[in-house]
Amino acid sequence: MMESTTERVTESIKEEVRDAVSSFLVDLWKDVAVALASTSYCLALVGGSIFIILYVAGWERGLRWTGILFVAHVLLRAILAGGGVQ
């Protein structure tokens, strides 16, 4: 009788820990996705500005790289939108 009570308590604890860890990992993934989306926006904004300035200064590929940064940012946002990141 003592073993069955111990086993029930052990299984209950395992289930609680499993739920807590699962919830933690889901929240962690969402936070990483938000940070990644914010970082990509900053890189696209600052990098695009620098490339436009370099294009005006005479670098022919500046507009091309501005477009690449913008498309990469849009694609990353689209991929992360499946995870609920806005």
HELIX and SHEET records of a PDB file:
HELIX    1   1 MET A    2  ALA A   57  1                                  56    
HELIX    2   2 GLY A   62  ALA A   81  1                                  20    
END                                                                             
